[in-house]
Amino acid sequence: MRHHLHYIPLHEINHETVKLKELNQLIRQESEIDSTVVENFPLTNFGLEHDDLNIKGAKALLEAFYKIDNEKIDLVYEFGNVKYLGLTKDRQIMFQFDEISASGIYNFTSQFYSLFHLGKYAKWLIEHNHEDLLGENLKKLLEKNKGMKKQFRFIKDGLTEYLRGFTSTTYKNYDNNLCIYLVLLALHQHSVNHNVDFRIEKAHLSDSAFQIFFEQQKPISIEGLGDIYFGACATNNEIRDKQFSFEIRYKIIDPKNPNLYFSAMAQLKDSVFDIKKNYGLDTIKMRFNNIRNLKELQDSMIFYIRELKNIKTLTKDELTPLYSKITSSRNFTEETKKNMKDLYDKNLVKNTYTILQALNKVNSITTDLDELQNLERIYNEFIAELVESMEK
């Protein structure tokens, strides 16, 4: 996400919120899917238009989102009406569409190559300075498949047009604006129903993806362990074929040292709700109502979190499963796995740490946003298994 066209990280966010009616600004009036979502999730179902949204930091979040929400459009073209222009300096494909010329961005070029199983061949041609042969191949393929139709996602940055990928003509494309609209309403509703105050802890926003971390303002204090802050993480990625998800998350902090903490979250399959691109509105409504289970999920998690106070320090045998989960996972780069191995061999097994101290140190093995999120899922699984083993 940090390498996207536009990227804004939010930390130490001002607590100012917005009025409920201001969420209407997220809706694109010209979009049919936006209009349909608003008809099914009208603001009037969630309160009065002048009510405050019960999420502190919402104003800063929306202001940042509007800064980077580039104009996007989906257009269907037959390949017979697409002209190959060449490659950019970054070796991205350039196409001419009627009066629009656009070059690939993110993974569009590799996505296009994969339509014709050209990936390795195209890479070889480019590496050996045979761009002319690649161009001939692409022109012939466009000509021979001139009746083939694809829906192209264009993204505009100033006067420049980019090709971000292909979108489905069958599925609905729930873009970031709609996902943010839905998640803010869901959390607002939960806040009102359960008298719980939320704030936005941090967020990562790009023109095509987001991660937003919400946190309850009042912690649950567990003597001998720390302060537990429950919250949630909302993610979406318009580029990849991933679902929009809303997952329960918690943070454990040492009350004497706020820099000593770790966060954890359940596996994606256990999310509070998720919305895939092929979901119809009836399914979305059903998934959306799962927000009612948030309190129940928190209660089930607090049960095994409380048991951690009985684990004074971690032994090598207790740390080994954590080490194995990280180093055997496909969700981490080799560099991150090496960092974990070094930390484990040179530090974790040679010293005595509480679970809070140990997981706080493991956080240092990566700065990648996706990897950090995967670490949090592993922490939750590790904690659950640790407590389970104590009960045997």
C-alpha beads as a LAMMPS data file, in Angstrom:
LAMMPS data file: protein, C-alpha beads

392 atoms
391 bonds

1 atom types
1 bond types

-500.0 500.0 xlo xhi
-500.0 500.0 ylo yhi
-500.0 500.0 zlo zhi

Masses

1 110.0

Atoms # bond

1 1 1 0.000 0.000 0.000
2 1 1 2.877 2.380 0.758
3 1 1 3.916 2.137 -2.917
4 1 1 0.506 3.056 -4.333
5 1 1 -0.055 6.196 -6.386
6 1 1 -1.225 8.089 -3.299
7 1 1 -0.766 6.969 0.306
8 1 1 -1.574 8.656 3.623
9 1 1 -0.791 7.104 7.012
10 1 1 -2.714 8.438 10.003
11 1 1 -1.272 8.321 13.530
12 1 1 -1.996 10.381 16.662
13 1 1 -5.345 11.337 15.165
14 1 1 -7.342 14.366 16.307
15 1 1 -10.486 13.171 18.125
16 1 1 -12.886 15.417 16.209
17 1 1 -15.789 13.541 14.622
18 1 1 -18.456 14.428 12.015
19 1 1 -22.227 14.633 11.845
20 1 1 -24.022 11.562 10.575
21 1 1 -25.260 13.455 7.495
22 1 1 -21.658 14.093 6.380
23 1 1 -21.297 10.415 5.454
24 1 1 -23.444 11.239 2.415
25 1 1 -20.331 12.846 0.922
26 1 1 -18.888 9.346 0.509
27 1 1 -21.659 8.483 -1.951
28 1 1 -21.063 9.060 -5.657
29 1 1 -24.318 10.364 -7.040
30 1 1 -23.607 9.106 -10.569
31 1 1 -22.937 5.533 -9.390
32 1 1 -25.762 2.997 -9.584
33 1 1 -24.226 0.686 -6.956
34 1 1 -23.703 3.642 -4.579
35 1 1 -27.361 4.632 -4.936
36 1 1 -28.476 1.055 -4.296
37 1 1 -26.368 0.776 -1.133
38 1 1 -27.781 4.061 0.227
39 1 1 -31.337 2.914 -0.479
40 1 1 -30.702 -0.238 1.549
41 1 1 -28.608 1.430 4.281
42 1 1 -30.090 4.940 4.611
43 1 1 -28.630 7.226 7.274
44 1 1 -32.099 7.616 8.808
45 1 1 -31.845 3.987 10.007
46 1 1 -28.889 4.948 12.200
47 1 1 -30.025 8.190 13.805
48 1 1 -30.815 11.828 13.106
49 1 1 -28.768 13.619 10.459
50 1 1 -27.376 16.105 13.013
51 1 1 -26.280 13.358 15.436
52 1 1 -22.554 13.006 16.009
53 1 1 -20.967 9.898 14.538
54 1 1 -19.841 7.998 17.660
55 1 1 -16.309 7.476 16.358
56 1 1 -13.650 9.966 17.389
57 1 1 -11.153 10.766 14.651
58 1 1 -13.706 10.298 11.866
59 1 1 -13.144 13.838 10.566
60 1 1 -9.404 13.294 10.017
61 1 1 -10.098 9.933 8.372
62 1 1 -12.599 11.344 5.888
63 1 1 -10.464 14.388 5.089
64 1 1 -7.517 12.113 4.271
65 1 1 -9.718 9.822 2.175
66 1 1 -11.086 12.693 0.078
67 1 1 -7.540 13.882 -0.661
68 1 1 -6.603 10.609 -2.359
69 1 1 -9.892 9.328 -3.724
70 1 1 -8.970 9.528 -7.397
71 1 1 -11.597 9.519 -10.116
72 1 1 -12.229 5.925 -11.195
73 1 1 -14.245 4.605 -14.089
74 1 1 -14.973 1.164 -15.527
75 1 1 -15.246 0.918 -19.332
76 1 1 -15.870 -2.158 -21.482
77 1 1 -13.799 -2.522 -24.660
78 1 1 -13.393 -5.195 -27.294
79 1 1 -9.722 -5.940 -27.927
80 1 1 -10.313 -4.918 -31.546
81 1 1 -10.712 -1.354 -30.273
82 1 1 -7.560 -1.420 -28.154
83 1 1 -4.244 -0.325 -29.681
84 1 1 -0.869 -1.287 -28.214
85 1 1 1.417 1.776 -27.945
86 1 1 4.494 0.302 -26.296
87 1 1 6.041 0.106 -22.841
88 1 1 6.760 2.848 -20.317
89 1 1 10.160 3.287 -18.657
90 1 1 8.806 1.097 -15.865
91 1 1 7.927 -1.559 -18.492
92 1 1 4.206 -1.083 -18.057
93 1 1 1.941 -1.586 -21.069
94 1 1 0.498 1.503 -22.790
95 1 1 -2.813 1.230 -24.671
96 1 1 -4.916 3.588 -26.774
97 1 1 -8.716 3.472 -26.221
98 1 1 -10.676 5.743 -28.528
99 1 1 -9.585 9.192 -27.286
100 1 1 -7.957 7.889 -24.091
101 1 1 -4.377 6.683 -23.806
102 1 1 -3.406 4.984 -20.552
103 1 1 -0.513 3.033 -19.084
104 1 1 -0.630 0.186 -16.599
105 1 1 -0.139 0.698 -12.889
106 1 1 0.264 -1.736 -9.985
107 1 1 -0.201 -5.261 -11.376
108 1 1 -2.226 -4.435 -14.509
109 1 1 0.532 -5.418 -16.953
110 1 1 1.125 -8.830 -15.379
111 1 1 -2.649 -9.296 -15.181
112 1 1 -2.910 -8.621 -18.919
113 1 1 -0.014 -10.969 -19.737
114 1 1 -1.677 -13.728 -17.728
115 1 1 -4.731 -13.598 -20.017
116 1 1 -2.534 -15.184 -22.693
117 1 1 -0.104 -17.049 -20.393
118 1 1 2.626 -14.636 -21.461
119 1 1 4.158 -13.840 -18.079
120 1 1 7.456 -15.729 -18.259
121 1 1 7.810 -15.209 -22.023
122 1 1 7.261 -11.440 -21.741
123 1 1 9.745 -11.230 -18.876
124 1 1 12.375 -13.097 -20.928
125 1 1 11.842 -10.866 -23.982
126 1 1 12.198 -7.692 -21.913
127 1 1 15.284 -8.958 -20.066
128 1 1 16.932 -9.708 -23.437
129 1 1 15.946 -6.356 -24.998
130 1 1 13.383 -7.856 -27.378
131 1 1 10.583 -5.361 -26.689
132 1 1 9.932 -5.246 -30.448
133 1 1 9.059 -8.970 -30.468
134 1 1 6.840 -8.499 -27.435
135 1 1 5.052 -5.655 -29.218
136 1 1 4.482 -7.802 -32.330
137 1 1 3.053 -10.611 -30.185
138 1 1 0.708 -8.296 -28.319
139 1 1 -0.555 -6.620 -31.498
140 1 1 -1.289 -10.007 -33.096
141 1 1 -3.023 -11.277 -29.967
142 1 1 -5.242 -8.185 -29.831
143 1 1 -6.090 -8.634 -33.516
144 1 1 -6.763 -12.385 -33.314
145 1 1 -8.924 -11.872 -30.202
146 1 1 -10.589 -8.676 -31.413
147 1 1 -14.042 -9.870 -30.319
148 1 1 -12.906 -10.526 -26.742
149 1 1 -14.385 -8.042 -24.248
150 1 1 -12.961 -6.886 -20.952
151 1 1 -14.006 -4.238 -18.452
152 1 1 -11.020 -2.004 -17.718
153 1 1 -10.669 -0.024 -14.488
154 1 1 -9.221 3.431 -15.254
155 1 1 -7.843 5.645 -12.514
156 1 1 -7.206 9.331 -13.133
157 1 1 -4.438 11.317 -11.454
158 1 1 -4.645 14.922 -12.574
159 1 1 -4.593 14.778 -16.381
160 1 1 -2.955 11.341 -16.497
161 1 1 -4.933 8.144 -17.038
162 1 1 -3.791 4.792 -15.673
163 1 1 -5.022 1.240 -16.126
164 1 1 -5.358 -0.393 -12.736
165 1 1 -6.844 -3.746 -13.691
166 1 1 -9.883 -5.602 -14.945
167 1 1 -13.193 -5.514 -13.092
168 1 1 -16.103 -7.890 -13.332
169 1 1 -19.126 -7.080 -15.467
170 1 1 -21.113 -9.573 -13.382
171 1 1 -20.113 -8.723 -9.805
172 1 1 -20.658 -5.439 -7.995
173 1 1 -17.522 -3.449 -7.301
174 1 1 -17.733 -2.266 -3.705
175 1 1 -15.100 0.456 -3.771
176 1 1 -13.396 2.018 -0.768
177 1 1 -15.936 4.820 -0.387
178 1 1 -18.798 2.351 0.104
179 1 1 -16.808 0.121 2.450
180 1 1 -15.911 3.100 4.663
181 1 1 -19.564 4.238 4.603
182 1 1 -20.738 0.801 5.754
183 1 1 -18.112 0.212 8.437
184 1 1 -18.600 3.646 10.035
185 1 1 -22.349 3.074 10.201
186 1 1 -21.908 -0.438 11.620
187 1 1 -19.575 0.717 14.382
188 1 1 -21.728 3.773 15.134
189 1 1 -24.742 1.501 15.564
190 1 1 -22.813 -0.804 17.914
191 1 1 -21.578 2.206 19.889
192 1 1 -25.114 3.564 20.378
193 1 1 -26.624 0.170 21.257
194 1 1 -23.943 -0.777 23.803
195 1 1 -22.890 2.658 25.098
196 1 1 -19.296 2.103 23.988
197 1 1 -17.070 4.929 22.744
198 1 1 -14.718 4.266 19.819
199 1 1 -11.797 6.164 18.393
200 1 1 -9.710 5.633 15.276
201 1 1 -6.343 4.463 16.591
202 1 1 -4.539 4.597 13.239
203 1 1 -5.204 4.148 9.534
204 1 1 -3.411 3.517 6.261
205 1 1 -5.174 4.914 3.191
206 1 1 -4.240 4.739 -0.470
207 1 1 -6.082 5.428 -3.703
208 1 1 -6.931 1.723 -3.925
209 1 1 -6.835 0.191 -0.429
210 1 1 -7.238 0.901 3.261
211 1 1 -6.607 -0.445 6.744
212 1 1 -8.488 1.304 9.544
213 1 1 -7.926 0.383 13.190
214 1 1 -10.683 1.231 15.661
215 1 1 -10.298 1.049 19.428
216 1 1 -12.642 1.281 22.402
217 1 1 -11.651 4.176 24.626
218 1 1 -12.124 2.446 27.975
219 1 1 -9.854 -0.541 28.681
220 1 1 -10.527 -3.669 30.703
221 1 1 -7.810 -3.900 33.361
222 1 1 -6.542 -7.355 34.321
223 1 1 -4.223 -7.388 37.312
224 1 1 -0.988 -9.205 36.559
225 1 1 -1.394 -8.776 32.793
226 1 1 -2.249 -5.242 31.672
227 1 1 -4.942 -3.036 30.133
228 1 1 -7.015 -4.633 27.347
229 1 1 -8.347 -2.339 24.624
230 1 1 -10.852 -4.043 22.345
231 1 1 -11.496 -2.733 18.864
232 1 1 -11.681 -3.771 15.241
233 1 1 -9.770 -3.652 11.980
234 1 1 -11.452 -2.845 8.667
235 1 1 -9.608 -3.634 5.422
236 1 1 -10.331 -3.449 1.731
237 1 1 -8.267 -3.663 -1.441
238 1 1 -9.796 -2.699 -4.785
239 1 1 -6.814 -4.062 -6.725
240 1 1 -6.611 -7.578 -5.404
241 1 1 -9.451 -10.052 -5.533
242 1 1 -10.020 -9.784 -1.785
243 1 1 -13.097 -9.225 0.319
244 1 1 -13.836 -6.243 2.478
245 1 1 -13.512 -7.446 6.073
246 1 1 -14.279 -6.207 9.571
247 1 1 -12.392 -8.135 12.238
248 1 1 -12.302 -7.987 16.020
249 1 1 -8.968 -6.913 17.458
250 1 1 -7.495 -6.253 20.882
251 1 1 -4.404 -4.636 22.333
252 1 1 -2.730 -5.484 25.647
253 1 1 -0.667 -2.651 27.166
254 1 1 1.543 -2.521 30.233
255 1 1 -0.119 0.256 32.315
256 1 1 3.301 1.305 33.652
257 1 1 4.925 1.450 30.202
258 1 1 2.657 2.428 27.258
259 1 1 5.410 1.474 24.787
260 1 1 5.210 -2.145 25.946
261 1 1 2.248 -3.711 24.134
262 1 1 1.093 -6.066 21.406
263 1 1 -2.090 -6.372 19.353
264 1 1 -3.863 -9.516 18.192
265 1 1 -6.814 -10.442 16.026
266 1 1 -8.717 -13.571 15.024
267 1 1 -8.186 -15.385 11.730
268 1 1 -9.952 -13.898 8.695
269 1 1 -12.426 -16.801 8.599
270 1 1 -13.603 -15.670 12.049
271 1 1 -14.193 -12.043 11.029
272 1 1 -17.220 -10.179 12.379
273 1 1 -18.364 -9.756 8.792
274 1 1 -16.900 -9.820 5.306
275 1 1 -18.242 -8.725 1.944
276 1 1 -17.041 -10.427 -1.211
277 1 1 -17.392 -8.916 -4.654
278 1 1 -20.004 -11.478 -5.717
279 1 1 -22.339 -10.811 -2.775
280 1 1 -25.800 -9.470 -3.451
281 1 1 -27.433 -6.880 -1.206
282 1 1 -29.472 -9.453 0.739
283 1 1 -26.254 -11.238 1.713
284 1 1 -24.590 -7.940 2.588
285 1 1 -27.498 -7.046 4.892
286 1 1 -27.195 -10.398 6.630
287 1 1 -23.403 -10.041 7.049
288 1 1 -23.772 -6.427 8.159
289 1 1 -26.062 -7.512 11.003
290 1 1 -23.229 -9.668 12.385
291 1 1 -22.033 -6.492 14.110
292 1 1 -24.519 -7.544 16.793
293 1 1 -22.132 -10.401 17.637
294 1 1 -19.243 -8.052 18.452
295 1 1 -19.964 -7.979 22.208
296 1 1 -20.350 -11.769 22.315
297 1 1 -17.038 -12.238 20.475
298 1 1 -15.296 -9.887 22.895
299 1 1 -16.642 -11.821 25.880
300 1 1 -15.388 -15.125 24.458
301 1 1 -11.935 -13.636 23.842
302 1 1 -11.646 -12.052 27.280
303 1 1 -12.142 -15.497 28.805
304 1 1 -8.821 -16.828 27.540
305 1 1 -7.047 -13.476 27.705
306 1 1 -7.688 -13.439 31.485
307 1 1 -5.925 -16.789 31.786
308 1 1 -2.682 -15.246 30.528
309 1 1 -2.120 -13.643 33.938
310 1 1 -1.282 -17.143 35.200
311 1 1 1.654 -17.389 32.765
312 1 1 4.413 -15.436 34.470
313 1 1 7.153 -16.053 31.877
314 1 1 7.426 -18.026 28.639
315 1 1 9.623 -21.109 28.397
316 1 1 11.487 -22.212 25.273
317 1 1 8.945 -25.013 24.763
318 1 1 6.124 -22.477 24.887
319 1 1 7.890 -20.149 22.432
320 1 1 8.677 -22.872 19.871
321 1 1 5.126 -23.037 18.385
322 1 1 5.199 -19.258 17.840
323 1 1 8.557 -19.526 16.090
324 1 1 7.281 -22.377 13.886
325 1 1 4.065 -20.580 12.921
326 1 1 6.006 -17.566 11.658
327 1 1 8.946 -19.290 9.948
328 1 1 6.754 -21.873 8.179
329 1 1 4.118 -19.398 6.984
330 1 1 3.850 -18.353 3.340
331 1 1 2.630 -14.944 4.456
332 1 1 6.114 -13.678 5.331
333 1 1 9.148 -12.886 3.207
334 1 1 12.397 -14.779 3.664
335 1 1 13.904 -11.651 5.197
336 1 1 11.169 -11.507 7.842
337 1 1 11.603 -15.196 8.609
338 1 1 15.340 -14.656 9.010
339 1 1 14.667 -11.760 11.372
340 1 1 12.455 -14.052 13.440
341 1 1 15.105 -16.773 13.510
342 1 1 17.766 -14.296 14.662
343 1 1 15.474 -12.863 17.345
344 1 1 14.543 -16.341 18.566
345 1 1 18.109 -17.722 18.658
346 1 1 19.905 -14.655 19.991
347 1 1 17.310 -13.132 22.282
348 1 1 14.026 -14.887 23.053
349 1 1 15.415 -18.255 24.192
350 1 1 18.379 -16.725 26.022
351 1 1 16.312 -14.415 28.216
352 1 1 13.229 -14.634 30.387
353 1 1 10.214 -12.702 29.111
354 1 1 6.557 -12.289 29.919
355 1 1 4.157 -12.846 27.021
356 1 1 3.749 -9.068 26.735
357 1 1 7.504 -8.527 26.482
358 1 1 8.054 -11.415 24.047
359 1 1 5.331 -10.473 21.552
360 1 1 6.347 -6.823 21.751
361 1 1 9.825 -7.867 20.587
362 1 1 8.470 -10.068 17.782
363 1 1 6.710 -6.985 16.371
364 1 1 10.155 -5.693 15.371
365 1 1 10.772 -8.364 12.699
366 1 1 8.819 -6.485 9.997
367 1 1 7.373 -3.106 9.056
368 1 1 5.216 -4.422 6.195
369 1 1 1.532 -3.681 6.847
370 1 1 0.216 -7.034 5.601
371 1 1 2.866 -8.952 7.525
372 1 1 2.107 -7.065 10.736
373 1 1 -1.546 -7.985 10.326
374 1 1 -0.585 -11.631 9.811
375 1 1 1.536 -11.486 12.968
376 1 1 -1.492 -10.294 14.923
377 1 1 -3.505 -13.285 13.713
378 1 1 -0.696 -15.627 14.739
379 1 1 -0.498 -14.006 18.194
380 1 1 -4.194 -14.665 18.828
381 1 1 -3.865 -18.281 17.710
382 1 1 -0.718 -18.700 19.828
383 1 1 -2.464 -17.271 22.913
384 1 1 -5.521 -19.506 22.483
385 1 1 -3.340 -22.618 22.144
386 1 1 -1.218 -21.571 25.125
387 1 1 -4.281 -21.243 27.357
388 1 1 -5.690 -24.503 26.019
389 1 1 -2.483 -26.352 26.905
390 1 1 -2.661 -24.985 30.474
391 1 1 -6.099 -26.510 30.948
392 1 1 -4.986 -30.023 30.011

Bonds

1 1 1 2
2 1 2 3
3 1 3 4
4 1 4 5
5 1 5 6
6 1 6 7
7 1 7 8
8 1 8 9
9 1 9 10
10 1 10 11
11 1 11 12
12 1 12 13
13 1 13 14
14 1 14 15
15 1 15 16
16 1 16 17
17 1 17 18
18 1 18 19
19 1 19 20
20 1 20 21
21 1 21 22
22 1 22 23
23 1 23 24
24 1 24 25
25 1 25 26
26 1 26 27
27 1 27 28
28 1 28 29
29 1 29 30
30 1 30 31
31 1 31 32
32 1 32 33
33 1 33 34
34 1 34 35
35 1 35 36
36 1 36 37
37 1 37 38
38 1 38 39
39 1 39 40
40 1 40 41
41 1 41 42
42 1 42 43
43 1 43 44
44 1 44 45
45 1 45 46
46 1 46 47
47 1 47 48
48 1 48 49
49 1 49 50
50 1 50 51
51 1 51 52
52 1 52 53
53 1 53 54
54 1 54 55
55 1 55 56
56 1 56 57
57 1 57 58
58 1 58 59
59 1 59 60
60 1 60 61
61 1 61 62
62 1 62 63
63 1 63 64
64 1 64 65
65 1 65 66
66 1 66 67
67 1 67 68
68 1 68 69
69 1 69 70
70 1 70 71
71 1 71 72
72 1 72 73
73 1 73 74
74 1 74 75
75 1 75 76
76 1 76 77
77 1 77 78
78 1 78 79
79 1 79 80
80 1 80 81
81 1 81 82
82 1 82 83
83 1 83 84
84 1 84 85
85 1 85 86
86 1 86 87
87 1 87 88
88 1 88 89
89 1 89 90
90 1 90 91
91 1 91 92
92 1 92 93
93 1 93 94
94 1 94 95
95 1 95 96
96 1 96 97
97 1 97 98
98 1 98 99
99 1 99 100
100 1 100 101
101 1 101 102
102 1 102 103
103 1 103 104
104 1 104 105
105 1 105 106
106 1 106 107
107 1 107 108
108 1 108 109
109 1 109 110
110 1 110 111
111 1 111 112
112 1 112 113
113 1 113 114
114 1 114 115
115 1 115 116
116 1 116 117
117 1 117 118
118 1 118 119
119 1 119 120
120 1 120 121
121 1 121 122
122 1 122 123
123 1 123 124
124 1 124 125
125 1 125 126
126 1 126 127
127 1 127 128
128 1 128 129
129 1 129 130
130 1 130 131
131 1 131 132
132 1 132 133
133 1 133 134
134 1 134 135
135 1 135 136
136 1 136 137
137 1 137 138
138 1 138 139
139 1 139 140
140 1 140 141
141 1 141 142
142 1 142 143
143 1 143 144
144 1 144 145
145 1 145 146
146 1 146 147
147 1 147 148
148 1 148 149
149 1 149 150
150 1 150 151
151 1 151 152
152 1 152 153
153 1 153 154
154 1 154 155
155 1 155 156
156 1 156 157
157 1 157 158
158 1 158 159
159 1 159 160
160 1 160 161
161 1 161 162
162 1 162 163
163 1 163 164
164 1 164 165
165 1 165 166
166 1 166 167
167 1 167 168
168 1 168 169
169 1 169 170
170 1 170 171
171 1 171 172
172 1 172 173
173 1 173 174
174 1 174 175
175 1 175 176
176 1 176 177
177 1 177 178
178 1 178 179
179 1 179 180
180 1 180 181
181 1 181 182
182 1 182 183
183 1 183 184
184 1 184 185
185 1 185 186
186 1 186 187
187 1 187 188
188 1 188 189
189 1 189 190
190 1 190 191
191 1 191 192
192 1 192 193
193 1 193 194
194 1 194 195
195 1 195 196
196 1 196 197
197 1 197 198
198 1 198 199
199 1 199 200
200 1 200 201
201 1 201 202
202 1 202 203
203 1 203 204
204 1 204 205
205 1 205 206
206 1 206 207
207 1 207 208
208 1 208 209
209 1 209 210
210 1 210 211
211 1 211 212
212 1 212 213
213 1 213 214
214 1 214 215
215 1 215 216
216 1 216 217
217 1 217 218
218 1 218 219
219 1 219 220
220 1 220 221
221 1 221 222
222 1 222 223
223 1 223 224
224 1 224 225
225 1 225 226
226 1 226 227
227 1 227 228
228 1 228 229
229 1 229 230
230 1 230 231
231 1 231 232
232 1 232 233
233 1 233 234
234 1 234 235
235 1 235 236
236 1 236 237
237 1 237 238
238 1 238 239
239 1 239 240
240 1 240 241
241 1 241 242
242 1 242 243
243 1 243 244
244 1 244 245
245 1 245 246
246 1 246 247
247 1 247 248
248 1 248 249
249 1 249 250
250 1 250 251
251 1 251 252
252 1 252 253
253 1 253 254
254 1 254 255
255 1 255 256
256 1 256 257
257 1 257 258
258 1 258 259
259 1 259 260
260 1 260 261
261 1 261 262
262 1 262 263
263 1 263 264
264 1 264 265
265 1 265 266
266 1 266 267
267 1 267 268
268 1 268 269
269 1 269 270
270 1 270 271
271 1 271 272
272 1 272 273
273 1 273 274
274 1 274 275
275 1 275 276
276 1 276 277
277 1 277 278
278 1 278 279
279 1 279 280
280 1 280 281
281 1 281 282
282 1 282 283
283 1 283 284
284 1 284 285
285 1 285 286
286 1 286 287
287 1 287 288
288 1 288 289
289 1 289 290
290 1 290 291
291 1 291 292
292 1 292 293
293 1 293 294
294 1 294 295
295 1 295 296
296 1 296 297
297 1 297 298
298 1 298 299
299 1 299 300
300 1 300 301
301 1 301 302
302 1 302 303
303 1 303 304
304 1 304 305
305 1 305 306
306 1 306 307
307 1 307 308
308 1 308 309
309 1 309 310
310 1 310 311
311 1 311 312
312 1 312 313
313 1 313 314
314 1 314 315
315 1 315 316
316 1 316 317
317 1 317 318
318 1 318 319
319 1 319 320
320 1 320 321
321 1 321 322
322 1 322 323
323 1 323 324
324 1 324 325
325 1 325 326
326 1 326 327
327 1 327 328
328 1 328 329
329 1 329 330
330 1 330 331
331 1 331 332
332 1 332 333
333 1 333 334
334 1 334 335
335 1 335 336
336 1 336 337
337 1 337 338
338 1 338 339
339 1 339 340
340 1 340 341
341 1 341 342
342 1 342 343
343 1 343 344
344 1 344 345
345 1 345 346
346 1 346 347
347 1 347 348
348 1 348 349
349 1 349 350
350 1 350 351
351 1 351 352
352 1 352 353
353 1 353 354
354 1 354 355
355 1 355 356
356 1 356 357
357 1 357 358
358 1 358 359
359 1 359 360
360 1 360 361
361 1 361 362
362 1 362 363
363 1 363 364
364 1 364 365
365 1 365 366
366 1 366 367
367 1 367 368
368 1 368 369
369 1 369 370
370 1 370 371
371 1 371 372
372 1 372 373
373 1 373 374
374 1 374 375
375 1 375 376
376 1 376 377
377 1 377 378
378 1 378 379
379 1 379 380
380 1 380 381
381 1 381 382
382 1 382 383
383 1 383 384
384 1 384 385
385 1 385 386
386 1 386 387
387 1 387 388
388 1 388 389
389 1 389 390
390 1 390 391
391 1 391 392
